[in-house]
Amino acid sequence: MRPRQIATAETPTWSTLSGKPSTFPPSTHGHSIADVSGLQTALDGKAAVSTRSFATPTFNQSTTAAQLSATRDAEVFYSYNATVAISVLAGQSVTATLRYADNSGMSTNVVTLDTAATSNSGVLGLSQTNTLRVGGIVPAGKFRQVTFSVAGGATAPAAILSGQEVLL
C-alpha cells in the first residue's frame, strides 16, 4: 500500500491517515521476543543478576585459609568466645585477626581486614569470657583466614560462636 501524499497546506484528518488502529487508544496486545528483531541477542548479552549465597562456617572452616569465591566478593562475620584470667599481677589476652591474601599459604599480599581483642590485668584473681567479633569484605579470588594470638598463658578459642559468609 502506498501512503497518500498530503500537500503541506493540507491538515491531515483521522480518515486520511493510513495504517492506524481501528480503535483509539489501540487495544492491549503483546509480542513475543521473536517479534522484535535482535531482542534475544541483546538480552543474552546482558549480565546475569547474581543471587546472594549464604554459608555458616564451622570453626575449622573459619580458621583454615580458604577462597570463598573466585568471581564474587564476600562479606564475612565471625564471633568467638575467649576467656582471659588474671591472678596476682599477671594478665592474659587473646586477639582474633581476620586477613586475606592472594594464596592459601597466606603469604602473598596479605591484608589485615579486622582485629578484635580481649584482655585482663590487675591484682585480683578473676576470669572473664568476652566475645571477639571480626568481619569485613573479602575481595573475589582472595583467601581469608581468622587467626588468634595469645599472651600471658591465655588459651585461643576452640569453637566458633557464630559466623556468616555472604557472596555478594
C-alpha positions in Angstrom: 0.0 0.0 0.0 1.4 3.3 -1.0 0.9 6.2 1.6 -1.2 9.1 0.5 0.8 12.2 0.0 -0.5 15.3 1.7 0.1 18.8 0.5 1.9 21.0 3.0 -1.1 23.3 3.3 -3.5 20.4 3.9 -4.2 19.4 7.5 -4.5 15.6 7.9 -7.7 14.2 9.3 -8.3 10.8 11.0 -9.8 9.5 7.8 -6.8 10.4 5.7 -4.3 8.5 7.9 -3.4 5.1 6.8 -2.2 2.1 8.9 -4.0 3.4 12.0 -5.6 1.1 14.6 -9.3 0.5 14.3 -9.9 1.9 17.8 -8.2 4.6 19.8 -6.4 4.1 22.0 -5.3 0.8 20.5 -6.4 -2.4 22.4 -3.9 -4.0 24.7 -1.7 -6.6 23.0 1.7 -8.3 23.4 4.6 -9.5 21.3 6.9 -12.5 21.7 10.6 -12.0 21.8 10.9 -13.3 18.3 8.7 -10.5 17.0 11.4 -7.9 17.9 14.4 -8.1 15.7 17.7 -8.7 17.7 16.0 -8.6 21.1 17.0 -12.2 22.1 20.6 -11.5 21.2 20.6 -8.2 23.2 19.1 -10.0 26.2 21.6 -12.8 26.0 24.4 -10.2 26.2 23.2 -8.8 29.4 24.9 -9.8 32.7 23.0 -12.3 34.8 21.6 -11.0 38.0 23.6 -12.8 40.7 21.9 -14.1 43.8 23.4 -13.9 47.2 24.7 -17.1 48.6 24.9 -17.6 52.4 27.1 -20.1 54.4 27.6 -20.7 58.1 31.2 -21.9 58.6 32.5 -24.2 61.3 35.4 -23.2 63.5 37.9 -25.2 61.3 36.5 -23.6 58.1 36.9 -20.1 59.5 40.5 -20.7 60.8 41.7 -22.5 57.7 42.7 -20.4 54.7 40.0 -20.7 52.0 38.9 -18.9 48.9 35.2 -18.2 49.2 34.7 -17.4 45.5 36.9 -16.8 42.5 34.5 -14.3 41.0 32.4 -12.7 43.7 33.3 -10.6 46.8 32.2 -12.0 50.1 31.0 -10.2 53.3 32.1 -12.2 56.3 31.4 -12.1 60.1 32.8 -14.4 62.7 32.3 -14.4 66.5 34.3 -16.4 69.1 34.2 -16.6 72.9 37.6 -16.0 74.5 38.3 -16.4 78.2 41.1 -14.5 79.9 42.1 -14.6 83.5 44.3 -12.6 85.9 45.9 -13.7 89.1 48.0 -11.6 91.4 50.0 -9.3 89.0 49.8 -11.3 85.7 47.2 -10.8 83.0 46.1 -12.6 79.8 45.0 -11.5 76.4 43.5 -13.0 73.2 43.4 -11.3 69.8 41.4 -12.5 66.7 42.7 -11.3 63.3 40.8 -11.6 60.0 43.2 -11.4 57.0 43.0 -12.1 53.3 45.8 -12.9 50.8 46.5 -14.0 47.2 47.4 -17.5 48.2 46.2 -20.3 50.5 49.6 -20.1 52.4 48.5 -16.6 53.4 51.9 -15.3 52.5 51.4 -13.1 49.3 49.8 -9.6 49.5 48.4 -10.2 53.0 45.8 -7.6 54.1 44.6 -7.4 57.7 40.8 -6.7 57.4 39.8 -6.6 61.1 41.1 -7.4 64.6 39.3 -7.8 68.0 41.0 -8.3 71.4 40.1 -9.0 75.0 42.4 -8.8 78.0 42.5 -8.8 81.7 45.2 -7.3 84.0 45.3 -6.3 87.6 45.9 -7.5 91.1 42.9 -9.8 91.7 42.2 -13.4 90.7 39.5 -13.1 88.0 38.4 -14.9 84.9 36.0 -13.4 82.3 34.7 -14.5 78.9 34.3 -11.9 76.1 33.1 -12.2 72.5 35.7 -11.4 69.8 33.9 -10.3 66.6 35.7 -9.8 63.3 34.3 -9.1 59.8 34.6 -7.3 56.5 34.6 -7.7 52.8 36.9 -10.3 51.2 37.6 -9.5 47.5 36.8 -12.1 44.9 39.7 -14.5 44.4 41.3 -13.9 47.7 41.9 -16.4 50.5 40.6 -15.5 54.0 41.6 -16.8 57.4 41.0 -16.0 61.1 44.0 -16.4 63.4 44.4 -16.0 67.1 47.3 -14.7 69.2 47.5 -15.2 72.9 49.6 -13.7 75.8 50.1 -14.5 79.4 49.1 -18.1 79.2 45.6 -17.5 77.7 44.0 -20.2 75.5 42.9 -19.4 72.0 39.2 -20.1 71.3 38.4 -23.7 70.1 34.9 -23.1 68.8 33.1 -20.5 66.7 30.2 -18.8 68.4 28.6 -17.7 65.1 29.7 -17.0 61.6 28.3 -15.9 58.3 29.7 -15.7 54.8 27.7 -14.0 52.1 28.7 -14.0 48.4 27.8 -10.5 47.0 
